[in-house]
Amino acid sequence: MTENKNLRQHGEVITWVMTEEERLEYIKKHPIIPTEEPQTKLQVFPMNDWM
């Protein structure tokens, strides 16, 4: 039988801590590359259709 869980409750929060050396190594492996143009947000319902 499956458990009857309340899906509206938040799960457990796990804090992950890394040293400064680990953080710098992570940034080297996964750099943030800026783009020329900012990404546009997806609009499900365009504003001009609301009125």
N, C-alpha and C positions, 0 to 999 in steps of 0.2 A: 504494500500500500504506500502511496505517496503522502508526504507530510502536507498538512494544510498550512502553508506559510502566508503571512501577511506581506504582500508585495509592496505595500506603501511604506514599510519601515526601511530605514537606511541600513546598509550593511556595516560590517566592522571596518573601521579606518585603520590602515596599516601605514605607519610612518617609515619611510625608507631614507636612511642617512648615509651620505657618502663623504669621504674625506676630500680635501681640496685637490689632492693629486688625482683622485678618481674622477672628480668633477671636470678638471682640465682635460684629462684623457678622453672623457665622454664627449666634451665639446670638440676636440680634435677629430674624433670619429664621426660625429654628427653635427657638422657646422650648420648654422642658419645662413642660408643663401638668400639675400634680398632679391626681389623681382623688380623689373623696371616699372610695371604698372600694378597697382593694387588690385586684388581680386574683387570682383563685384559679388555682392550678396545675392543669393537666390531668392527671388520673390515668387511665392506660389500664386498669390493673387496680386497682380500689378495695381499700384495705387490709383491709376486713372480709371480703372474699372469699378472703383468703389462708389463713385458718385454719379 
